[in-house]
Amino acid sequence: MHWTTPVYHPRANPVERRNQEIKKGLRIHLANEDNARWDETLDAVLFNIRSRRNAATGFSPSMALFGRELRRPGDWREPRREEAVARALVTGENHEERRL
């Protein structure tokens, strides 16, 4: 998709809007830290932006793109509810499924 925006109005450009969100996130994360190390914080800021739900659509960018929410590094230890339900259906552990 190619978007054209007026040069004289950068706020209308979606890329500029995203850059504004990134700058705001960096300011929040680096409020009490050394600003020279902003590149080490960028991954956390982008993760938060990509996993935050959009008010208009109700979906996060990761849900819209991948069909699932992003997982944090410690999330792999805990099985997700959807995965547990799917596993129960496959192994026959679901009592409701057995009655049918």
C-alpha positions as CSV (number, residue, x, y, z in Angstrom):
1,M,0.0,0.0,0.0
2,H,1.4,3.4,-0.9
3,W,0.1,6.4,1.1
4,T,0.6,9.9,0.0
5,T,0.3,12.7,2.5
6,P,0.7,16.4,2.3
7,V,4.2,17.5,3.0
8,Y,3.1,20.6,4.8
9,H,1.1,18.6,7.4
10,P,3.2,15.9,9.0
11,R,0.6,15.0,11.6
12,A,-1.6,13.5,8.8
13,N,1.2,11.0,8.0
14,P,0.7,7.7,9.9
15,V,4.5,7.1,10.0
16,E,4.9,10.4,11.9
17,R,2.1,9.3,14.3
18,R,3.9,6.0,15.0
19,N,7.2,7.9,15.5
20,Q,5.4,10.1,18.0
21,E,4.2,7.0,19.9
22,I,7.7,5.6,20.0
23,K,9.2,8.8,21.3
24,K,6.5,9.0,24.0
25,G,7.2,5.4,25.1
26,L,11.0,6.1,25.2
27,R,10.4,9.2,27.4
28,I,8.3,7.2,29.8
29,H,10.8,4.3,30.0
30,L,13.8,6.6,30.3
31,A,12.3,9.0,32.8
32,N,14.8,8.1,35.5
33,E,17.6,6.6,33.4
34,D,20.4,7.5,31.1
35,N,19.0,8.8,27.8
36,A,22.1,7.8,26.0
37,R,21.1,4.1,26.3
38,W,17.7,4.6,24.5
39,D,18.5,1.8,22.0
40,E,18.5,-0.8,24.8
41,T,14.9,0.3,25.7
42,L,13.6,0.4,22.2
43,D,12.6,-3.3,22.1
44,A,10.5,-3.0,25.2
45,V,8.7,0.1,23.8
46,L,8.0,-1.6,20.5
47,F,6.7,-4.7,22.3
48,N,4.3,-2.5,24.3
49,I,3.1,-0.7,21.2
50,R,2.6,-3.9,19.2
51,S,0.7,-5.6,22.0
52,R,-1.6,-2.7,23.0
53,R,-5.2,-3.0,21.9
54,N,-6.5,-0.4,19.5
55,A,-9.6,1.4,20.8
56,A,-11.3,1.5,17.4
57,T,-10.8,-2.1,16.4
58,G,-10.4,-3.9,19.7
59,F,-7.4,-5.7,18.4
60,S,-3.7,-5.3,19.0
61,P,-1.4,-5.0,15.9
62,S,0.0,-8.5,16.7
63,M,-3.5,-10.0,16.8
64,A,-4.4,-8.4,13.5
65,L,-1.2,-9.5,11.9
66,F,-0.5,-12.9,13.4
67,G,-3.9,-13.9,14.8
68,R,-2.6,-14.2,18.3
69,E,-1.2,-12.0,21.1
70,L,2.6,-11.6,21.5
71,R,4.1,-13.7,24.3
72,R,6.6,-12.3,26.9
73,P,9.8,-14.2,27.6
74,G,8.3,-15.9,30.8
75,D,4.9,-16.8,29.1
76,W,6.2,-20.0,27.5
77,R,6.2,-21.7,31.0
78,E,2.4,-21.2,31.5
79,P,0.2,-22.9,29.0
80,R,-2.4,-20.7,27.5
81,R,-6.1,-21.4,28.1
82,E,-6.7,-22.0,24.4
83,E,-3.8,-24.4,24.2
84,A,-5.1,-26.3,27.3
85,V,-8.6,-26.6,25.8
86,A,-7.2,-27.8,22.5
87,R,-5.0,-30.4,24.2
88,A,-7.9,-31.6,26.3
89,L,-10.0,-32.1,23.2
90,V,-7.3,-34.0,21.4
91,T,-6.6,-36.3,24.4
92,G,-10.3,-36.8,25.3
93,E,-10.0,-35.1,28.7
94,N,-13.0,-33.0,28.1
95,H,-16.0,-34.6,29.8
96,E,-18.5,-32.7,27.7
97,E,-16.9,-34.0,24.6
98,R,-17.1,-37.6,25.8
99,R,-20.8,-37.4,26.4
100,L,-21.5,-36.5,22.8
